[in-house]
Amino acid sequence: MEIIQIVGVGIVAAILAVTVKQQNAEIGLLIGICGSILIFFMIMPKLGAVVQVFNTLSTKLNTDATYIGIILKIVGIAYIAEFGAQICSDAGENAIASKIDLGGKVLVMLLSAPILLGLMSLVGNVLP
């Protein structure tokens, strides 16, 4: 089970970071960031399978692949923004973390505009 590996890496990185922070805070922070990045790279290959599932679903439902692509980009932006914000928060930079969150939200709104416009058009066609 891959989740056990992911949790194991997280626990080991956390224990190392906490232990090392007592002697050298900067090295402890770097250990935490490296552990986070390692976990991120461990889950990256699984994202390809998720994309494949969405493509299959889009084909079976005869949906426009453009919308599925937009949704995947939105989810990706949300995950990456959250990941970056959490790393900044762990480093004690909450102001930067909140700006990353804001940037992610703005990009999500920007990417969701075509979906919202399509939905409004559909509602406009249905209503007399």
C-alpha positions as CSV (number, residue, x, y, z in Angstrom):
1,M,0.0,0.0,0.0
2,E,1.5,3.3,-1.1
3,I,-0.2,5.3,1.5
4,I,1.9,3.5,4.1
5,Q,5.0,4.6,2.3
6,I,3.8,8.2,2.0
7,V,2.8,8.4,5.7
8,G,6.1,6.7,6.6
9,V,8.1,9.3,4.8
10,G,6.0,12.1,6.4
11,I,6.5,10.7,9.9
12,V,10.3,10.2,9.4
13,A,10.7,13.7,7.9
14,A,8.7,15.2,10.8
15,I,10.6,13.4,13.5
16,L,13.9,14.4,11.8
17,A,12.9,18.0,11.4
18,V,11.7,18.4,15.0
19,T,14.9,16.7,16.3
20,V,17.2,18.8,14.2
21,K,15.3,22.0,14.8
22,Q,16.5,21.9,18.4
23,Q,20.1,22.3,17.2
24,N,19.7,24.1,13.9
25,A,16.4,25.6,12.9
26,E,17.3,26.2,9.3
27,I,18.4,22.6,8.7
28,G,15.2,21.4,10.4
29,L,13.1,23.5,8.0
30,L,15.0,22.2,5.0
31,I,14.4,18.6,6.1
32,G,10.6,19.4,6.4
33,I,10.6,21.0,2.9
34,C,12.5,18.1,1.4
35,G,10.2,15.6,3.0
36,S,7.2,17.5,1.6
37,I,8.7,17.6,-1.9
38,L,9.6,13.9,-1.7
39,I,6.0,13.1,-0.9
40,F,4.8,15.3,-3.7
41,F,7.0,13.4,-6.2
42,M,5.7,10.1,-4.8
43,I,2.2,11.0,-5.7
44,M,2.9,12.6,-9.1
45,P,2.8,9.4,-11.1
46,K,-0.7,8.7,-9.7
47,L,-2.0,11.9,-11.2
48,G,-1.6,10.4,-14.7
49,A,-4.1,7.7,-13.7
50,V,-6.6,10.3,-12.5
51,V,-6.3,12.2,-15.8
52,Q,-6.9,9.0,-17.7
53,V,-10.1,8.3,-15.6
54,F,-11.4,11.8,-16.4
55,N,-10.7,11.3,-20.1
56,T,-12.5,7.9,-20.1
57,L,-15.4,9.5,-18.2
58,S,-15.5,12.4,-20.7
59,T,-15.6,9.9,-23.6
60,K,-18.4,7.8,-22.1
61,L,-20.5,10.8,-21.3
62,N,-19.9,12.5,-24.6
63,T,-18.8,15.7,-22.8
64,D,-16.6,18.3,-24.3
65,A,-13.0,17.4,-23.5
66,T,-12.3,21.1,-23.0
67,Y,-14.3,21.3,-19.9
68,I,-12.6,18.2,-18.4
69,G,-9.3,19.8,-19.2
70,I,-10.3,23.0,-17.4
71,I,-11.5,21.1,-14.4
72,L,-8.2,19.2,-14.2
73,K,-6.3,22.4,-14.4
74,I,-8.4,24.0,-11.7
75,V,-7.8,21.0,-9.4
76,G,-4.1,21.1,-10.2
77,I,-3.9,24.8,-9.3
78,A,-5.7,24.2,-6.1
79,Y,-3.4,21.4,-5.0
80,I,-0.2,23.2,-6.0
81,A,-1.3,26.4,-4.3
82,E,-2.2,24.5,-1.1
83,F,1.1,22.7,-1.2
84,G,3.1,25.9,-1.6
85,A,1.1,27.7,1.1
86,Q,1.6,24.9,3.6
87,I,5.3,24.9,3.0
88,C,5.4,28.7,3.6
89,S,3.3,28.3,6.7
90,D,5.6,25.6,8.0
91,A,8.5,28.1,7.4
92,G,6.6,30.7,9.5
93,E,5.9,32.9,6.5
94,N,2.1,33.1,6.9
95,A,1.9,36.3,4.9
96,I,3.4,34.7,1.8
97,A,1.2,31.6,2.3
98,S,-1.9,33.8,2.2
99,K,-0.7,35.4,-1.0
100,I,-0.2,32.0,-2.6
101,D,-3.7,31.1,-1.6
102,L,-5.0,34.3,-3.1
103,G,-3.1,33.8,-6.3
104,G,-4.5,30.2,-6.5
105,K,-8.1,31.5,-6.0
106,V,-7.7,34.2,-8.7
107,L,-6.3,31.7,-11.2
108,V,-9.2,29.2,-10.4
109,M,-11.7,32.0,-11.0
110,L,-10.0,32.9,-14.2
111,L,-10.0,29.3,-15.5
112,S,-13.6,28.7,-14.4
113,A,-15.0,31.6,-16.4
114,P,-15.6,29.5,-19.6
115,I,-17.4,26.9,-17.6
116,L,-19.6,29.5,-15.9
117,L,-20.3,31.2,-19.2
118,G,-21.3,27.9,-20.7
119,L,-23.6,27.1,-17.8
120,M,-25.2,30.6,-18.0
121,S,-25.8,30.1,-21.7
122,L,-27.3,26.7,-21.1
123,V,-29.6,28.1,-18.4
124,G,-30.5,31.0,-20.8
125,N,-31.5,28.5,-23.5
126,V,-33.6,26.4,-21.2
127,L,-35.6,29.3,-19.7
128,P,-38.1,31.1,-21.9
